[in-house]
Amino acid sequence: MSKPEKPGISLILAGPATQGVEHNLRLNMLTGELPPDSFQRVVDATQRHDYEPGQLIFQQGDLAEHFFLVIRGEVKLYRLSMEGQEKIIDMIRPGETFAEAVIFTSQLGYPVHAEAVRETTLLAIPARVYLEELLKSPQSCMHLLARMSRRLHQQVQEIDRLTLHSATYRLLHLLLEEIPSHQQQAEKVSIRTPKHLIASRLAISPETLSRLLGKLRKQGLIENHKNEIVLLDVAEIRRYFTSGD
């Protein structure tokens, strides 16, 4: 990975972390279970960075020294084919971490590219410092293993569900994932994730995505505008998703 001082990265905060950084790390699955002294050392080593839309966070093969927690905005992880086509691996939202594999493997370089989709704030956590502190507490290791195992089990179940359903069902699942945490109970929600990113995540063409959106619009579930998708009845969409096709 590129180091925090890499040109093009705009620092919001350098040096000791603020109370806001501490609060976000305390809520996170990877860092929240650390003993107080170890937690504080991780906080002190963490830096906060600001990125503009389209700005690279790291490139595939960059030296992997940090993993990241998203505070605001959105990050896409992707790889490029031999022909230069972009394949999105994941979209990371506030409260989620990425590049955690650098903690537990000897891999030197990041396996994907990471890019800010919109204005984004990240916490860059040094993997070496985190691992040193984690290894001091067997109890923290066990807590972490249990929580990551539950998360992996949930993801495997989700993959099983999605592979058995139609593209429309998978699209609805993705749109529900896009709802910001503070709008989870809203009746009507606007989704502004670029449509070419949605198509890439679903491994479908933009034309196919347009047809799927048209179908949902005719059913009265969404409005499809140029720069946004409006979920007209979130509760009904959730019922549709839960019942399957």
WOQUIPE-V570082 format. One record per residue. N is the residue number from 0. PHI is phi as a letter, one per 30 degrees, with the letter a starting at -180 (999 if undefined). PSI is psi as a letter, one per 20 degrees, with the letter a starting at -180 (* if undefined). OMEGA is omega in degrees with one decimal (NA if undefined). Layout:
n:N phi:PHI psi:PSI omega:OMEGA
n:N phi:PHI psi:PSI omega:OMEGA
This chain:
n:0 phi:999 psi:q omega:172.3
n:1 phi:d psi:q omega:-179.7
n:2 phi:d psi:r omega:-176.6
n:3 phi:e psi:h omega:-177.8
n:4 phi:d psi:j omega:-179.1
n:5 phi:e psi:p omega:179.0
n:6 phi:e psi:q omega:-180.0
n:7 phi:j psi:i omega:176.6
n:8 phi:c psi:p omega:-178.9
n:9 phi:c psi:o omega:-178.8
n:10 phi:d psi:p omega:168.1
n:11 phi:d psi:h omega:-176.3
n:12 phi:b psi:p omega:172.1
n:13 phi:b psi:q omega:179.9
n:14 phi:i psi:b omega:-176.5
n:15 phi:e psi:q omega:-179.2
n:16 phi:d psi:q omega:179.6
n:17 phi:d psi:r omega:178.2
n:18 phi:d psi:h omega:178.7
n:19 phi:d psi:g omega:176.6
n:20 phi:d psi:g omega:179.6
n:21 phi:d psi:g omega:180.0
n:22 phi:d psi:g omega:-179.0
n:23 phi:d psi:h omega:178.9
n:24 phi:d psi:h omega:179.8
n:25 phi:d psi:h omega:-179.0
n:26 phi:d psi:i omega:-173.6
n:27 phi:d psi:q omega:-177.6
n:28 phi:e psi:h omega:-174.3
n:29 phi:d psi:h omega:-172.7
n:30 phi:c psi:h omega:-172.3
n:31 phi:d psi:h omega:-176.8
n:32 phi:c psi:j omega:-178.7
n:33 phi:d psi:q omega:173.8
n:34 phi:d psi:q omega:-173.8
n:35 phi:e psi:g omega:-177.7
n:36 phi:d psi:g omega:179.8
n:37 phi:d psi:g omega:178.5
n:38 phi:e psi:g omega:-178.0
n:39 phi:d psi:h omega:178.2
n:40 phi:d psi:h omega:176.7
n:41 phi:d psi:g omega:177.3
n:42 phi:e psi:g omega:-176.8
n:43 phi:d psi:h omega:-178.2
n:44 phi:d psi:i omega:-175.6
n:45 phi:d psi:q omega:177.0
n:46 phi:b psi:q omega:-177.2
n:47 phi:c psi:p omega:-174.0
n:48 phi:b psi:q omega:179.0
n:49 phi:c psi:p omega:-178.6
n:50 phi:b psi:q omega:174.6
n:51 phi:d psi:q omega:176.8
n:52 phi:e psi:p omega:179.4
n:53 phi:i psi:i omega:-178.5
n:54 phi:d psi:p omega:178.7
n:55 phi:d psi:p omega:173.7
n:56 phi:c psi:g omega:168.9
n:57 phi:a psi:r omega:177.6
n:58 phi:c psi:q omega:175.0
n:59 phi:e psi:p omega:-179.7
n:60 phi:j psi:i omega:176.3
n:61 phi:d psi:q omega:-179.6
n:62 phi:e psi:p omega:-174.1
n:63 phi:c psi:o omega:-179.7
n:64 phi:c psi:i omega:-176.9
n:65 phi:b psi:q omega:160.9
n:66 phi:c psi:r omega:-164.4
n:67 phi:b psi:q omega:173.4
n:68 phi:c psi:p omega:-179.6
n:69 phi:d psi:p omega:177.6
n:70 phi:c psi:g omega:176.1
n:71 phi:b psi:r omega:179.3
n:72 phi:i psi:b omega:-176.4
n:73 phi:a psi:q omega:-178.3
n:74 phi:b psi:p omega:173.2
n:75 phi:c psi:p omega:173.7
n:76 phi:c psi:p omega:-175.0
n:77 phi:a psi:r omega:172.5
n:78 phi:b psi:r omega:178.4
n:79 phi:c psi:p omega:176.8
n:80 phi:d psi:r omega:177.8
n:81 phi:d psi:h omega:179.6
n:82 phi:d psi:j omega:179.5
n:83 phi:i psi:j omega:178.6
n:84 phi:d psi:p omega:-177.5
n:85 phi:d psi:p omega:175.4
n:86 phi:c psi:o omega:-177.7
n:87 phi:d psi:p omega:179.3
n:88 phi:d psi:g omega:-178.6
n:89 phi:a psi:q omega:172.3
n:90 phi:c psi:p omega:-173.8
n:91 phi:c psi:p omega:-174.1
n:92 phi:c psi:r omega:-178.8
n:93 phi:e psi:p omega:-178.9
n:94 phi:j psi:i omega:-178.7
n:95 phi:c psi:q omega:177.8
n:96 phi:c psi:r omega:173.1
n:97 phi:b psi:r omega:-177.1
n:98 phi:i psi:k omega:-179.4
n:99 phi:d psi:h omega:-177.4
n:100 phi:d psi:h omega:-179.3
n:101 phi:d psi:i omega:-179.1
n:102 phi:d psi:g omega:-166.6
n:103 phi:c psi:i omega:-179.3
n:104 phi:b psi:r omega:177.9
n:105 phi:c psi:j omega:-179.9
n:106 phi:d psi:p omega:-174.8
n:107 phi:d psi:h omega:-174.7
n:108 phi:c psi:q omega:175.3
n:109 phi:d psi:p omega:-177.2
n:110 phi:d psi:i omega:-176.9
n:111 phi:b psi:r omega:167.4
n:112 phi:c psi:q omega:174.3
n:113 phi:b psi:p omega:-175.6
n:114 phi:b psi:p omega:176.6
n:115 phi:d psi:p omega:178.8
n:116 phi:d psi:h omega:177.0
n:117 phi:b psi:a omega:176.8
n:118 phi:e psi:p omega:-167.7
n:119 phi:b psi:q omega:173.7
n:120 phi:c psi:p omega:-179.0
n:121 phi:b psi:q omega:164.6
n:122 phi:c psi:p omega:178.2
n:123 phi:c psi:o omega:-174.3
n:124 phi:c psi:p omega:-179.9
n:125 phi:d psi:p omega:-176.7
n:126 phi:d psi:h omega:-177.9
n:127 phi:d psi:g omega:179.7
n:128 phi:d psi:g omega:-179.3
n:129 phi:d psi:g omega:-177.4
n:130 phi:d psi:h omega:178.4
n:131 phi:e psi:g omega:-179.0
n:132 phi:d psi:h omega:179.5
n:133 phi:d psi:g omega:-176.8
n:134 phi:d psi:i omega:177.5
n:135 phi:d psi:i omega:-174.4
n:136 phi:b psi:n omega:176.2
n:137 phi:e psi:h omega:179.6
n:138 phi:d psi:g omega:177.8
n:139 phi:d psi:h omega:177.9
n:140 phi:d psi:g omega:-179.0
n:141 phi:d psi:g omega:177.1
n:142 phi:e psi:g omega:-178.2
n:143 phi:d psi:g omega:179.2
n:144 phi:d psi:g omega:-179.6
n:145 phi:d psi:g omega:-177.7
n:146 phi:d psi:h omega:179.2
n:147 phi:d psi:h omega:177.5
n:148 phi:d psi:g omega:177.3
n:149 phi:d psi:g omega:179.7
n:150 phi:d psi:g omega:179.1
n:151 phi:d psi:g omega:179.3
n:152 phi:d psi:g omega:178.4
n:153 phi:d psi:g omega:-179.3
n:154 phi:d psi:h omega:177.8
n:155 phi:d psi:g omega:176.9
n:156 phi:d psi:h omega:-179.3
n:157 phi:d psi:g omega:177.8
n:158 phi:d psi:g omega:178.7
n:159 phi:e psi:g omega:-179.1
n:160 phi:d psi:g omega:-173.9
n:161 phi:d psi:h omega:-179.2
n:162 phi:d psi:i omega:-179.2
n:163 phi:c psi:j omega:-174.7
n:164 phi:b psi:r omega:-174.6
n:165 phi:d psi:r omega:177.3
n:166 phi:d psi:h omega:177.8
n:167 phi:d psi:g omega:178.6
n:168 phi:d psi:g omega:179.9
n:169 phi:d psi:h omega:177.8
n:170 phi:d psi:g omega:178.2
n:171 phi:d psi:g omega:177.3
n:172 phi:e psi:g omega:-179.7
n:173 phi:d psi:g omega:-179.9
n:174 phi:d psi:h omega:177.6
n:175 phi:d psi:h omega:176.2
n:176 phi:d psi:h omega:-175.8
n:177 phi:d psi:i omega:-177.9
n:178 phi:d psi:p omega:178.2
n:179 phi:e psi:q omega:-176.0
n:180 phi:e psi:h omega:-177.7
n:181 phi:d psi:i omega:179.7
n:182 phi:c psi:j omega:-175.7
n:183 phi:d psi:h omega:-178.6
n:184 phi:c psi:j omega:-178.5
n:185 phi:d psi:q omega:178.8
n:186 phi:d psi:h omega:-176.6
n:187 phi:b psi:p omega:-174.2
n:188 phi:b psi:p omega:175.0
n:189 phi:c psi:p omega:177.7
n:190 phi:c psi:p omega:-176.3
n:191 phi:c psi:j omega:174.8
n:192 phi:d psi:p omega:-179.3
n:193 phi:e psi:p omega:-173.3
n:194 phi:d psi:h omega:178.5
n:195 phi:d psi:h omega:175.7
n:196 phi:d psi:h omega:176.9
n:197 phi:d psi:g omega:179.6
n:198 phi:d psi:g omega:-179.7
n:199 phi:d psi:g omega:179.5
n:200 phi:d psi:h omega:-179.8
n:201 phi:d psi:i omega:-178.4
n:202 phi:h psi:l omega:176.8
n:203 phi:b psi:r omega:179.0
n:204 phi:d psi:q omega:175.1
n:205 phi:e psi:h omega:179.0
n:206 phi:d psi:g omega:177.7
n:207 phi:d psi:g omega:177.5
n:208 phi:d psi:g omega:179.5
n:209 phi:e psi:g omega:178.6
n:210 phi:d psi:g omega:178.9
n:211 phi:d psi:g omega:178.9
n:212 phi:d psi:h omega:177.3
n:213 phi:d psi:h omega:178.3
n:214 phi:d psi:g omega:179.6
n:215 phi:d psi:h omega:177.7
n:216 phi:d psi:g omega:179.4
n:217 phi:d psi:h omega:177.8
n:218 phi:d psi:i omega:178.1
n:219 phi:i psi:j omega:-177.9
n:220 phi:d psi:h omega:-176.3
n:221 phi:b psi:r omega:161.9
n:222 phi:c psi:p omega:-175.4
n:223 phi:c psi:o omega:178.3
n:224 phi:c psi:r omega:-175.8
n:225 phi:d psi:g omega:-173.0
n:226 phi:c psi:j omega:179.0
n:227 phi:a psi:q omega:172.3
n:228 phi:c psi:p omega:-178.1
n:229 phi:c psi:o omega:174.8
n:230 phi:d psi:o omega:-170.9
n:231 phi:d psi:h omega:-178.3
n:232 phi:b psi:n omega:-174.6
n:233 phi:d psi:g omega:-179.5
n:234 phi:d psi:g omega:179.8
n:235 phi:d psi:h omega:178.0
n:236 phi:d psi:g omega:177.9
n:237 phi:d psi:h omega:178.0
n:238 phi:d psi:g omega:178.6
n:239 phi:d psi:g omega:-178.1
n:240 phi:d psi:g omega:-177.5
n:241 phi:d psi:h omega:-177.8
n:242 phi:d psi:i omega:-176.7
n:243 phi:i psi:a omega:-176.9
n:244 phi:d psi:* omega:NA
